[in-house]
Amino acid sequence: MKFPLSPAQIYLAVEPVDMRLGADGLSLHVQQSLGKAPCDGNAYAFRNKNGNRIKLLIWDGTGVWLCVRRLHQGRFIWPTSQDKVFILNEADWHWLTSGIDWRRMSAQPSAFWLV
């Protein structure tokens, strides 16, 4: 997936949200729960409780983009953290939206592994 915009950062909201929320409800969630400004040039991603749907919110200066992705099988790999928000780079975002474990794609080999 190629972004229609070039967001400065891609933030994942760690806790699941109600997928019935639209652009206004998710923007309010960004402000109140994540402590961010929804129109700051960043992209914000949210997932549902089952982990098979995500929504992406991007304000571009003239309007808002709200994109939805649903997997028919499996779940999106989502970070588990004590933080409310997690930052992804664009490459990891591409792996995540493909349904691939993005954490493994950028894992560095351990210096202690022996064959």
Residue pairs with C-beta under 8 A, 6 or more apart in sequence:
1 94
1 97
3 43
3 90
4 65
5 43
5 58
5 60
5 65
7 41
7 42
7 43
7 58
8 40
8 41
8 42
9 42
9 43
9 87
10 42
10 43
10 44
10 45
10 87
10 88
10 89
10 90
10 93
11 34
11 36
11 42
11 43
11 44
11 45
11 85
11 86
11 87
11 88
12 45
12 46
12 47
12 78
12 79
12 85
12 86
12 87
12 88
13 29
13 30
13 33
13 34
13 44
13 45
13 46
13 47
13 84
13 85
14 78
14 79
14 80
14 81
14 83
14 84
14 85
14 86
15 33
15 84
16 46
16 47
16 48
16 49
16 51
17 26
17 29
17 46
17 47
17 48
17 55
18 25
18 48
19 46
19 48
19 53
19 55
19 68
21 29
21 46
21 55
22 66
23 57
23 64
23 66
26 38
26 44
26 46
26 55
26 57
26 66
27 38
27 39
27 57
27 59
27 64
29 46
30 36
30 37
30 38
30 44
30 57
31 37
31 38
33 84
34 44
34 84
34 85
35 84
36 42
36 44
36 85
38 44
38 57
38 59
39 59
39 61
40 59
41 59
42 58
43 56
43 57
43 58
44 56
44 57
44 58
45 54
45 55
45 56
45 57
45 88
45 93
46 54
46 55
46 56
46 57
47 53
47 54
47 55
47 76
47 78
48 54
50 75
51 75
51 76
51 78
52 70
52 71
52 74
52 75
52 76
53 68
53 69
53 70
53 71
54 68
54 69
54 76
54 97
55 66
55 67
55 68
55 69
56 65
56 66
56 67
56 68
56 69
57 64
57 65
57 66
58 64
58 65
58 67
59 65
69 97
71 99
74 99
76 96
76 97
76 99
77 96
77 100
77 101
77 102
77 103
79 86
79 103
88 96
88 102
91 105
91 106
92 102
92 103
92 105
92 106
93 102
95 101
95 102
95 105
96 102
